[in-house]
């Protein structure tokens, strides 16, 4: 076990969180989970985390008067849990430079497209509308830009005739559930080197 403590932020279903928890249980990721945070009380991830006996807290964005107040509450929970690596796993909110500065180079995000193409909230819809023949998913460090930080890992899937958003999303999600645990494993094992603000080297 490394000394790394994960803080996982989710907004909804939590299937990526589940794949990460499974990888911890299997010994692939040598870290513990300090806290699971959601921005929505109805997030299924909250129930899943509670069932696993994890500390889980909803910081309801709608109950906060400003983004700063919301983010200060997130940071307070992360600090109280001793978090060393923040995992955005289907967290559908943009974080401000304040939050990014509190955990610089210690925040990972997953996005369901091959960045820098098709960032934003409707990746699969945008892929299908554009007509690309491949899509995929990206794990990257979070910086101040949206879906912008240096890329750690990517994987691809074909886009097939007849795909709907749901079908494509399910194909990409299978890859996400392998890729995110792998990227976290690399991070906690100290194998990621940030060469500059765009390039991540994976040490052998
Ligand atoms: C995942 O497909 C993830 O890549 C995406 O939301 C889904 C969450 O599913 N994230 C984004 O679109 C971030 N911009 P999950 O809650 O089952 O992990």
Boltz pocket constraint, residues with backbone or C-beta under 6 A from the ligand:
constraints:
  - pocket:
      binder: B
      contacts: [[A, 10], [A, 11], [A, 12], [A, 13], [A, 14], [A, 15], [A, 16], [A, 17], [A, 89], [A, 90], [A, 91], [A, 92], [A, 110], [A, 111], [A, 112], [A, 120], [A, 121], [A, 169], [A, 173], [A, 176]]
      max_distance: 6.0
